[in-house]
Amino acid sequence: MVSRSYSNLVELASGETPSFGLINRRIPRIMTVAGLISDVNVDDDQVESVASDLSSSSVHRDRIIIVANQLPIKAQKNQDGNRSFWSFDWDEDSLLQLKDGIGDEDIEVIYVGCLKEDVPLNEQDEVSMILLENYKCVPTFLPPEMFTKYYHSFCKQQLWPLFHYMLPLSPGLGGRFNRSLWQAYVSVNKIFADRIMEVINPEDDYVWIHDYHLMVLPTFLRKRFNRVKLGFFLHSPFPSSEIYKTLPIREELLRALLNSDLIGFHTFDYARHFLSCCSRMLGLTYESKRGYIGIEYYGRTVNIKILPVGIHMGQIQSVLRLRETEEKVCELIQQFSDQGRTMLLGVDDMDIFKGISLKLLAMEQLLVQHPEYRGKVVLVQIANPARGRGKDVKEMQDETIATAKRINETFGRPGYDPVILIEKPLKFYERVAYYVVAECCLVTAVRDGMNLIPYEYIVGRQGNETLDKVLKIGSSPKKKSTLVVSEFIGCSPSLSGAIRVNPWNIDAVADAMDSALGMADSEKELRHEKHYRYVSTHDVGYWARSFLQDLERACFDHVRRRWWGIGFGLSFKVVALDPNFRKLSMDHIVSAYKRTTNRAILLDYDGTLMPQVSIDKSPIAKSIEILNSLCKDKNNMVFLVSARSRKTLSEWFSPCENLGIAAEHGYFLRMKRDDEWETCVPATDCSWKQIAVPVMKLYTETTDGSTIEDKETALVWCYEDADPDFGSCQAKELLDHLESVLANEPVTVKSGQNYVEVKPQGVSKGLVAKRLLSSMEEKGMSPDFVLCIGDDRSDEDMFEVITSSMNGPIAPKAEVFACTVCRKPSKAKYYLDDTAEIVRLIQGLACVSDKKSLC
């Protein structure tokens, strides 16, 4: 069963876009034909799209569309005689029931997702309308076969194990990558996108996507609406780059996530791993500004949010007040406390990463090492049904049952079992009752995204006045609780009062259980107070409000910027630029070049005329030929401005007789090949090198792949061949170190893309631009055409000089072209995509000069 995303399989496979109406924000009738995308091409048309013309009438956040694999809804089909009907209610276990948590009546919350129950084809229309009108929910219907491939196969057998650090080293260890399952995953994400299209107002609505089931959805939405306000939160761990890079579709997922405006993670570790993957696999850098981490991605800043999710405080507190809860607490007290037994509690899903068997082994070790606990301590393990399927889940379940049975046979006695394994699903109030009675909660997962069981336990132990009377603890405001938690779960960093353990170390877990049992009441009270203060103030409402506030901030300037969509398939991305920043047109510049007579041309070399990735950096014969053609034109003054040494540049460009060269960022300068070298600033003493060289050598020895380039007036430490994370870390340390030891020297220490440079103060490429323009003015040749092209920070000085010289020495009506490489924030007003386009542009100008010389 599938929503009306496409009317037939051909339409789905071809990527043609159907039209959707937004009349009264109603859901269109639901069609029933499903299919798989034959390839992962997500384009609806030729993707090299023009800038989006969406205009927003208001930046007020009036509606949020929350998208997840499952709706926060429980559905049940009832039978009344011959008539059947559906009944629905909110799912109390779902985190995504956020309307009450957000706490703003002016905000409308729409939910998009699947139902857990299978809805027959002929009932989908009715169910959709009921859910939309009564619950603001938009169900996405998927055929069983597609859902199995997407969820049970790709999500649960491939993504989920990998994100939990399980590599498919053999067919039995997680699922090997399967292209057809990946196509099913992409297909479902596209169906979700189409479902959102049916209700979204792209000018005003915010879309918040949840978890790894929908990781490519941001690309589909960004493709349809370049300016869509889009947030994504990952509820699972994000693995280290060494694990993640084994995924065949690693770059597709990263680029899809980067089509979001804000990406959220539970912990810094997860965010750090994501940033490292972006750096190592996509070559992207990130920086922190005023407390916010951002990745620069094609002119957009993709913000990173680190905030663990909380629990529904009000929900648990309301359950604590139920009569059923009180009765269950009384039953448990009679079963344990009145028998002189202390309850240790574990609540986990029956899956391979929850560490249930390790917990049971630790309990066994505790009873072996401490015989005094036999008959007095009971571990109650609530094992919720597994969400996934597979041989590994069955094996783990069998091992858990066998281990519990062995422990009970070894240490049990009539009326006493040290391990009570509860495999049947419990109602929420029953689970809360166990929280209330348990003296200690054990969470020994070997890997888990967040795990909110400790938070629920803390609130359960806080209780209320009625339960205090049942527990016979009096009216004291001080409550107590004890937690033993794994180091490998997302909530561990926020629970500083918990006993943290390595779940793989059975002896350490057993010792932690012993410490928890023997802990003084006063210490238990202090730890509980600290935990409850955090949990009660960082609930799910706080988490949602904080995320949406940052999402609004991240999307604040969407309206004023120009947007382009570029790329094909899942490589699609958008470029967001200042309205005045545009691509340099060949026709435009050639026209200006033809009608002008005094031209100044300034060109950077590395990254501009020569790609950064080239191993051989020397110019090719074609580049020399183009430069000579430009230089032969008597109306041109052509300058090559580079950070390289004058010796290197002299050798490389010796065939260019009339080419001006500025070496070492403009410290050395000559107007023609046969002229003497001049300096733009007074000669400097380079004795500072005696201080800087030993420091750089130290970092070179400790950073494999780094090198030192010793120029006449500058020193450069390069780390482009080093590990990107370690190189960047070392560069920051080196920058601080050099600034400290050279504080009293007349030099400047700067960092750039994969380098740290020390050079004399006052030297910049901007000085070269000033020198050239002033020289032309002195000769009575005020330039009426200025072209300046560069690719990095050092070239921004040239851009600033030429754009601020319109009133002199540049002619008042001069044609000025400051051009950078790639679309990115810059002082230049134009851009070209790469060095190949730059070479074609320069070649076009050279052809004009060659034709003119033949006339």
N, C-alpha and C positions, 0 to 999 in steps of 0.2 A: 504494500500500500504506500503510495507516495502522493504528496501534495501536488497541486497544480504548478509544478516547476517548469515542465515542458510538456507539450501536447503529444509528442511521440518520440520514439527512440532516435529517429533521424535528426530531429531538432536538438535532442540532447547531445548526440555525438558530434554534431556539426558546430555546436556552440552558438547557434542563433538565439537571439534574445527575444523572449515573448514580452508583450506589453502588459503592464499591471496597472490597475486603477487604484486610486486612493480614495474612492468615493465613500464618505462617511467613515473612513478607516475600517471598512468591513472586509472580511476575508472572502475572496472569490470562491466560486464553487470548486470543489476538489476533484481533480482528475485521478486516474488510477493506473496509468502506464508508467512503469519504471524502466530504467536501463542503466548501463554502465558507460562511463566515458571511455572510449576506446583508447585514448591516449590522454596525457595530462595537460592538454592544451586548454587553457581556461578562457581563451579569447572569445569575445562576442563579435568582434570585427577586427579590422586592421588595428593593432594595438598602439601603433605610433600615433597616439591620440593628441588632439589639440588641447589647449588649456581648458579646464572645466569652467563653465560659465555660471555655475550655481552662485546665487547671491542670497545671503542670509538677511532676513529682515530683523532678526533679533538674535542676540547671543544668550538669551535667557534659557536656562536649563529647565524645560518644562516636561520632558519625558525621557525615560530611560528604558531601553530594550535590553533585557538580560537574556543571554543566549547560552544554553547548556545542552548537553546530551539528553538529559532527562528534565522534564518539567517538575516543579515542586508540588506535584499533584498526585493523590491516590485515587484511582478509578476502580469502580466495582460495577459489574453487570448484575442486575437484579431481575428476578422473575416474579411477575404478578399474574397468576393464571396463565393465559396464553400470551400475555403481553410482557415483553422484556424492556428494560430501561436502564440507563446508566446513572450512577450517582458518583459525585466527586467531592473531595475534601482536600484541604491543604496537607501536605506531607510534613509531619512534625519533625522528621529526621533530616529534612533537606536544609542545607545552609542557605540556599538561594531564595528562600522566602523572605525577601528583604524589604517589602513595603513598610512594615511596621518598624524595621530596624533603621531605615533611612530617616524616618520621623519628620517628613515634610509633606503636609497635605497637598501642597501645590504641585507636587511631582507625581506624574502618572508612571507606573511601572508596568511594562508589558513583558511577558515571559514567552520565549520561543524554545521549543524542545520536543522530545519524544515522550510518549506515555510508556509506562512499564507494561501495560496491558495491550494485547493485540485487538484492534478495533476492526470489525468487518467492513468491507468496502462500502456497502450500502448504508452504513451508519456514520461515515466519516463527516459528512456535511453537518449532521445534527450535533455530533460531538464537538466539532469545531466551533459552531455558533454558541453552544452552551458554555464552553470554556472561555470564549472571548468575552461574552456578555457578563458572565458571573465571576470570572476569575482573572480576566485580562490575560489569558493564556492562548498562545497560538501553537497548536500541536503540529508536529512534523511527522507524517506517516511514511514509514519505510516498509517495503516488502520484506518478509522474513528472511529470504535468502540474502538480500543486500545487507540487512541489519547484521546477520551472522558474520558475513565477510568483513564488514566495517568494524563492528564492535568486538565480537568474540574472537575474531581471527586477527585483524590488524592491530586494533587498539590493545587488546588484552594479551595477545600472544607475541606481538612484536614491539610496539612502542612501550607498553607498560613494563615489561621485564627489562628492556634496555634502560629506561629512565630510572629503574631501581638497581642498576649496575649488574644485570645478568646478561652476559653475552651468549649468543647461540653457537657455542663452540661445537656442539653436537646437536643432532635433531631433537634430542630429548631435553635440551636446555634452552627453553624459549623457542620462538618460531624463527626460522630462517626467512630472510626477506623474500616476499612474493609479489611480483609486479601486479598481478591481477587483484590482489588484496589492496595494494596501494591505490589502484584505480578505483576500487570500490570506496575507499576512504575519501578520495578526492571527489567522487560523485556525490557522496552523502554531504560533504561540506558545501558543494555547489547547490544541492537541494535546500540546505539550511539557508544559504544566501538568498535563494529565490523566495523562500518563505518570509524572510525579513523584508525583502523588497515589497511585499504585499502590504506591509503596515508602516514602513518607515517614512518619516518626513526628513529627508537627508539634510535639510537646511538647519534643523533645530534639534533633532533627536540625538541622544548619546547611545552608543551600542557598547555593551559590556559582555565579552565572550569569556567563557570559563572552560579551562582545562584542555588536556592534550587530545581529546576527541575531535576538536575543531581547530586545529593549529593552522590549517591553510585557509580557513574562512576569512581572515582579514584581507587576503589577496583578492578574493571574489568581491568583497564589499568595496574595497578601495578602487577596484577596476570600474565598478558601476558608478560610484560617486567618489571622485578624487578627494573631496573635502569632508568625507564622513568622519564623525568624531568617534574614535574607536579605541577601546581599551581591552586588554587581554590579561587574564590572571591564570597562572599555572598553579594548580593545586598539588601537583606531584613534585618530586625532586627533579632538578635538572642535573644530569650527570656531568662529570668532568669531561674535558675535551678529549681525553684519551679514550673514553668510552663512547662519547657521542659521535666522534668522527668515523666510527665503524659503520654508521648508518648510511646506506647507499643514497638516501634522499636527504642528506644532512643540510645541504645548502638550500634546497627548496623550502624546508621547514623554517630555517633561520630567516630567509628573505620574506616568507609569509608573515612571520611574527613581526618583522620590522616594518610591515605595512600598518601596524598599530601605532597609535600616538603614545600610549602608555602601556608598559608591560610590567605586571606585578609578580613578585615571588614571596614565598613565606620567609626565607632567610637570606642573609648576605651570601652564604655559600652557594646557594642555587643561582643567585644573580651573578656572582663572580664567575661561575662556570659558564653561564650564558654569554657573558661579556668576553670571556676567554675564547669561546668558540667563534664569536663574531670577529675577534681579532685574528685568530689563527686561520680561519677558513674563508673569511670575506675581506680581511685586511682593514677592518674598521677600527677606529680608535674611540675611546670614550673619555669623558672628563667630568669632574664634579664641580658644580657651581652653586654656591650658597646652599649646600646641603642636598642638591638634586643631582642625580647621575643621569647623563644624557649621551646618546650615541648620535653622531652626525651622520646622516644617511641621505645623500642626494638633496642637500639643502634643507632637510627636515631634521629636527631634533627628536629622536625617539627616547622618551623618558623611561627611567627604570624606577619602579616602586618596590620597596622592601618593607613588608608589613604582614606579620602572621595573622591569620583569620581568627576570629573569636567565636563564642557560642551564643545561642539565644538565651540570655540570662532570664528574661521574663518567662520564657517557655518552661525552663527547668524549675523556676520558682513556683510557677502555677501547678506543675505536676507534684511538687513537694507538698502542696496544700490539699491534694486529692485524698479522699477517704480511702481509696484503694491503696494508695502509697502507704498510708499509716498502717493499714491492716497487714500489708506485706512486710513492713518493717517489724511489726510485732511478731509475725511468723518467723522471721529470720533471727530475731533476738532469742526466741525460744529454741531455735535450732542450733544456734552457736553460742551467744553470750551466756545464756542460762546454763549451758552445758560446760562453761569454763573454757570455751574455745575462741581463739582469735582468728578472724577471717582476713586472709590476704586475697585480693581480687585482681583478676585479669579479664579484660573485655577486648576481644579482637575478632576481626574477620578471619575465617578459616582459609588463609592463603599463605603462600610460601614465605612471604617477607615479614610476617607478624611475629616470628620467633616464638611461637607457642611451645614447640617441643624443647627449645632451649630453656624456656622458663620452667618447664616441668623437670628438666634435668637439674636445674639449679635448686628446685624444691627438694628433689631427691638428695642432692648433696647436702642441703641444709639439715635434713633429717639424719643423714649419716654422721655429720660432724657435731650435731647438737641433739643428742638423744632426748634431752629434756623437753624438746618441742613436740615429741611424738605424743599424740593424743590431745595436744593443746592448740596446735596451729593447723588451719585448713586453708588450702588454696582452692578458691572457687574460680574456675576458668569458664567464662561465658564465650562460646565460639559461635559467632554469627555466621550465617551461610556465606560461602565464598561467592564473590561477584563474577569471577572468571571460571573457565572450564579448563580441563586438560588433565593429562596423566600426572603432572607434578602436583596438582592440587589433591588428587586422590591419594597419591603416595604420602603426602604430608598429613592428610586426615587419618590415614591408617596408622602412621607412626605416632601421632598424637594419642590416639585411642589406646594403642599398645603400650605406650610409655605410662599413661595414666593407670592402666590396668596393672602393670608391673609394680608401680609405686604402691598402689593400694594393697596388692597381695603381699608385698614385703613389709610395709609399715602399718598396715591397717589392723584393726581389731574389731570385735563386735560393737556396732554402733558408732564406729569411727572410720572414715575414709579420709586420708590426708589430701586427696585430690578429688574434687567434685567437678566433673566435666559436663557442662550444660550445652548441648548441641541444638536444642530446639530454639526457634526464634522467641525472644521475650518481648513482651509489650514494654513500652518506654517507661511506664511507672514502675514496673518490676525491676528494670535495670537501675533506675534511680534509687529504689529501695536498697539494692545491694551497695550502692555508693554510700548511703547513709550509715550502714552498719559496718562496712569494711574499715579496718584499722590502717591498712596500707594498700595502695594501688600499684600494680606492677605493669609496666609497659616496656617490653623487651624486643620491639621490632628491630630487625636488622637493617631495614631501610623503610622510611615512611615520609611522605610529603609533609604532613602536619601532625595528625593524630590528636583529636580533641578530647579523648577519653580522660586525660588528667584534668583538663579544665572542668569537665562535667563532674568528675569526682570531687573536686574542691568545692564546687557550689553545692553538691549533695551533702558534703560534710558540714557545710555552713548551716544547713537545715533551716528550721524555724521553731517558734515557741512550742507548737503542738508536738513536733517530733522530739524536742528537747525533753518534754515530759515522758514521752514513750521510752526514750533512751536513759531517762533518770539521771540527767547530767545537771539538773538545776537551772537556774536563771543566769548563770555566768555568761557574759558576752564572749568569752574566749573559747574558741573551738580549736580542734586539733586534727591534723591529717598528716600522712606521710606518703611520699611518692618515691618510687624507684623507676627511673626512666632511662631508656636507651640514649646513647650519645648520637644516634643516627636518625632521630626523628625531628621534625621541624619545630615542635613546641619546646624542645629541650633548652635552647638558649634563653627562652623567656621564663623558665622555671628555675631560677637561681637557687631556690631552697630545696630542690629535689636532690636525691642521691643519684648521680649520673653513673651509668655503667656501660661497659662494653659487653653487649649481650652474648658475644662469642666466648667470653671468658666465664665459664660456668662457676668457677670458684669465686670470682669477684662478685657475680650476681648473688650467689649464696651468702657471701659476707655482707652484701648490701641489705639483703633480707633480714639477716641477723641484727644489723645496725638499726634498721627500721623498727624491729620488734623491741629492741632494748633501749630505744631513744627515750630520754626523759620527757615527761609531759610538757614541761615549760618550753623545751626546744620545739616540740611538735606544734605548740601554740604559736610560737614566733614564726615558724616556717609557714604554717597555714595562713596566718594573718598577712604575711607578705604576698603569698600566692593569691589569696582572695582579693586583695587590693588591686592586683594587676588584672586578674580575670574579670572582675566586675567592672573595671573601667575600660577594658579593651575587648568589649563584646563584639558580636557580629555587626551591630549597628555602627559602632565606632570604626570598624574596618571598612564597611561600605561607604560611610560618609567621607572618610579620609581618602579612599581610592577615587571616589567621584569628584572630590574637590581637586585632587591633583589632575584628574582627567580634564576637568574644565580649564584648569590653568594651562595644560599642555595644548589645548585646542583654541586658546584665546585668540591667536592671530590668524586662524584659518581664513577668515573673511577677506583680509586685506592682501593676502598673498596670491600669486599666480601659480597655477598647478598644471603640470603636464604628466601624462601617463606614458611610460616607455617600457619596452621589453615585451617578450612573448611568454606565453604559458605561465608557469609558476615563477618565472623570473620577472614578472611584471612588477613595476614600482612606480611611484610618483615622485616628481621633482617639484618642490615648493620654493619659489623664488620671489624676490622683491619685484613689484610691478614694473620697475624700470630696468630690470635685468633681463636681457634677451640674447638670443643666439645671433652671432655676427653673420650677416648675409653676404655671400660672395658677390652677388649683383650690386648690393649697396656699396660695399667698400671699393669694388672695381670702378664703379661710376665716380665715386669721390676721388679715387686715385687718378683717373683720367683728366679730371677738370682742375687739378691742383698742380702747382709748380715748385713749391718748396716743401719737401717731405722729410720728416724725421721718423725713422723706424728703429725701435729698440726691441731686441729679441733676447729672451732668456735661452739657455741651452738645455741643460738637463731637465727632463720632464716637459719640455716645450718643443724643441726641434728633435730631441732624442728621448725616446721612452725611458722611464725610470728602470724598467725591468730588463733593459738590454744589458748584456754582459760586456760586449765591446762598445764602449761609449764614444769612440772616435767617429767623426762625421763620415757619411758615405759620399761617394762621388756626386750623386744627384743633389745633395744638400749644398755642396761646394759650388756646383754649377748654378743653382738657384740664387745663392748669395752673390755670386759674381755678376749675374744678370742685373740684380737690383743695384749693386754698387756701381756698375758701368753707367747707369742713368745719372746724368749730371744734376738732375733735380732732387736726387736722393742723398740723405745722410743716414747710413745704416750702421747700427752699433750692436754688437753682441755683448751682452752683460751676463757674466757668469761668476759663480763662486770658485771656479777652478783657478789654478795657478797660471801666471802669465807664461811660464815655460811651456806648459801643456797646451795652452790655447795658441801660442805662437807656432808650435809644431803642427797642430791640427789644421790651422787655417792659414798656413803660409801661402797657399795658392791665391788667396783673396787679397789683392793688392790694395784696394780702396776700402776694405772693411775696418771700421773702428772696433776696438776691443777694450772692454773693461774687465779686469781680472780681480779675483778675490773680493767680490762684492763692490768693486769700484775703487778699491784702494789704488790700484795701478790702472793707467789709462793711456791709450795712444789712439790718435785719430786715423792713421793709416799704417800699413805694414812697415814702411821704411822710416816712420817717425820714431823719435825717442819716447820711451815710457815716462809718463808723468805720474804724480801722486795727487789725489783729490784732497788729501789732508796733509798737514806737516808730517815729515818723517818721524816715526815713533821708535822708541827703544823697545826691543823685543826681549829684554832680559827676563820678563815675566815668564817666558817659556821654561826657564830653569825650574820654576815652581810648578807650572802646569803639567809638563811632560811626565814627571814621576807619578803624579796623581792619575793621569790618563793611562799610563802603563799598568798601574795597579788594577784598574778596572778592566783593561784589556786582558790581563792574565786571568782574571776571575770570570770573564764573560766570553765563552767560546763563540767564535764567529764575528767578534768585533775587531776593528782595526783603527789605527791612528793615521791621519793624513797631516803631515807637517808641511804647511805652506810658508811662504816668506814672512808673512805678517800675521798668520792665523794658525790655529790648531783645530782639527776636527776629529771627533771621536764618532765613528760610524758603527751602527749595530744592525744594519739591514739583513745580515746573514745570521744573526743570533736568534735564539728563541724569543718570539715577540713579547711574551709576558715578562720573562726575566730581563730581556734587553731594555724594555720600557722602565722596569723597576730600577735597574742599574743606572739608566740615564737620569732618572730623577735624583738618585743619590749623588751621582757625579755632578749634576748641575748645582746642587746644594754645596757639595764639597768645594768645587771650583769657585763659586761665589764667595765662599768663606775665606779661602786662602788667597784669593786675588782681589779682596775688597779694597785694597789700597793701590791697586795697579790701574793704569789708564786703559782698561779693556772692558769689553762687554761679553757676558756669557749668555748664550741663547740656545734654546733647543728647537729642533725642527723635526721633520719626518725622518725618523731613524738616525738622527745625529744630534750631537751636542758640539757647539762651536764657540771658540774664544777668538775674538777679533778686536782690533783697536776701536776705541770709542769714536763715535761720529761717522764711522764708515757705513755707508748704505748704498743700495742701488739708486735710491732717490737722488743722491749727489750726482750720479752719472747723468740722469735725466736733466737735472738743473744745468749741468755743465754743457751738455749738448744743445739744449734750447737757447741758453745764453750765448753760446758761441755762434749759433746761426743768426741770432738777433744782432750781434755785433758786426756781422758781415753783411747786414742789411737784407737778410734772408729769413725774416720771421716766418716760421713754418705755418702753412695753411693746411697741412695734413700731418697728423701724428698718429702712428700706430705703435702700441706697446703691448707685447704678449709675454706672459709669464705664468707660472703654475703654483708657486708656493708663497709662504709668508714674506720672504725677502723681496718678492716682486711687488708686494702691496705698496711699498714706499714709492716705486716708480708710478704706479697708478695714481697715487695721491698727488704727486707732483704735477703730472700732466693734466689732471682734471681740475687742479686749482690754479693753473697758469693761463686761463682763458683771456685774462686781461693783460697779459704780458708774461713772458716773451712770445707767447703764441698769438697769432693773428686773431682778431675778435670773432671772425666768422669761420674759423678753422674747423676742419673735419677732424675730430678727436676720437680715437678708438682705443680704449683701454680694455684688453681682452684677457680673461683667465682661461685655464684649462679645466673642463668639467663644470657642471652646474653646482655651485657652492657659494656660501657667503663670501663676498669679496667687495673691494672698493672699485673694482672694474664694473663697467656697465654692460659688457658683452662677455660671451663665453663661446668656446668651441669644445666639442666633446672629447677629442683626443689629439695626440701628436700627428696622426695621419691627416686629420682635417686641417691642422695648422700648416702642415707642409703643402697640402693642396691649395690653401689660401695664398701662401707666399709664392707658390709656383704660378698661380693665376696672375698675381701682380707682376712677377718677373716676365711673364709672357707679354703683358701690356708694354713693359719697357723694351723688350726685344723687338716687338712690332714697330714701336716708335722709332727705334734706332735704324730700322730698315727703310723708313720712309724718307 
